[in-house]
């Protein structure tokens, strides 16, 4: 069986990691060149996952691997 990403836990983890490094939603919006903040809030709430491009950009910003951003269902 393959692993399944837990969107809610992943969103919470990303939020904690970003805020812990001093990045707020507006800074992330600017860094990712997004038109608004709505998608970032959806990621943090676990309603959706970032695209692979955005996951890569966030991992680069934090200096971690993409795998380190993800949480999996049991």
Beta strands, then each sheet from edge to edge (+ up, - down):
end
